[in-house]
């Protein structure tokens, strides 16, 4: 199994820039806990977003990152449980053709990808992954001419 550490997809010729187009269901954690996603453990703290995607996948996003990545769907007020739309924030993504693992962040939860899953880089040192079928359904590649 491949293990990625400190990879920079912005310099990877096999990676591209994508945006997520999805409305998700969000419940904000009231206490600390752990969700086991398809890719591995996702620990959370009070106020973090526990997300269920349009394809049924579940994951956690820290409160600080969540407010940068999602907007409430009207008439919902920000910070309330309910439907949120992914902001069109570009991420770098690369399909990996064999099983792999990567830490979500330095010292963070280790995610496990299967062959054909996609490695995502949200920012330097900030990673995720998506199963191929889900990736194809909710991500759109940006034209090469779009600036970062």
KARAVEN-V636268 format. One line per field, one symbol per residue. psi: psi as a letter, one per 30 degrees, with the letter a starting at -180 (. if undefined). A space follows every 50 residues. Layout:
BEGIN
psi: ???
END
This chain:
BEGIN
psi: kkkkkhkjffgjffllklkkjkklkkkkkfllakkjlffakjkllkflkj kjlfgfkklkkleeeefffkkkkkgkkkflkakkkklijklkkkkkglkl lkkelkgakkkkklkflkkkjelkgjlalkkeeeeeefkkkkkffkl.
END
